[in-house]
Amino acid sequence: MAAKKKASTSVRRSSAYKIESGKAVLARKVCPRCGPGVVMADHKDRTACGKCGYTEFKK
């Protein structure tokens, strides 16, 4: 019997940007190790990079 796959929950790309004066600006922080193009995930107690694992904890 095949196991059922859990439906993945993907984050919409539009939620990573906000509109300021008619231009799209990144709403999240960029990873300092990986550089531009890699956006960090925003969690309740930290921000983390999914590519290299860099983490900054919130106070």
C-alpha positions as CSV (number, residue, x, y, z in Angstrom):
1,M,0.0,0.0,0.0
2,A,1.3,3.4,-0.9
3,A,1.7,6.0,1.9
4,K,-0.3,9.2,1.6
5,K,1.8,12.3,1.0
6,K,1.1,15.3,3.1
7,A,0.1,18.4,1.1
8,S,3.0,20.9,1.1
9,T,2.3,24.4,2.2
10,S,4.2,26.8,0.0
11,V,4.7,30.5,0.8
12,R,3.4,32.8,-1.8
13,R,6.2,34.8,-3.5
14,S,4.0,38.0,-3.2
15,S,4.2,37.8,0.6
16,A,8.0,38.4,0.4
17,Y,7.5,41.9,-1.1
18,K,5.7,45.0,-0.1
19,I,4.7,48.0,-2.3
20,E,6.3,51.4,-1.5
21,S,5.6,54.4,-3.8
22,G,4.8,52.1,-6.7
23,K,7.8,49.9,-6.4
24,A,8.2,46.3,-5.0
25,V,10.6,46.2,-2.1
26,L,11.7,43.1,-0.2
27,A,9.8,42.8,3.1
28,R,12.2,40.1,4.5
29,K,15.9,40.2,5.4
30,V,18.5,39.0,2.9
31,C,21.0,36.4,4.2
32,P,24.4,38.0,5.0
33,R,26.3,34.8,4.2
34,C,24.6,33.9,0.9
35,G,24.1,37.5,-0.3
36,P,21.4,38.9,-2.6
37,G,18.9,36.5,-3.9
38,V,18.5,34.4,-0.8
39,V,15.8,35.7,1.6
40,M,15.7,34.5,5.2
41,A,12.6,32.9,6.7
42,D,10.8,34.8,9.4
43,H,9.8,32.6,12.4
44,K,8.3,33.5,15.8
45,D,11.6,33.6,17.7
46,R,14.2,33.8,14.9
47,T,15.1,34.5,11.3
48,A,16.8,31.6,9.4
49,C,18.4,30.9,6.1
50,G,17.2,27.7,4.5
51,K,20.3,27.5,2.2
52,C,23.2,27.8,4.6
53,G,21.5,27.5,8.0
54,Y,22.5,31.0,9.3
55,T,20.2,32.0,12.2
56,E,19.5,35.2,14.0
57,F,17.5,35.0,17.2
58,K,14.9,37.7,18.1
59,K,15.0,39.3,21.5
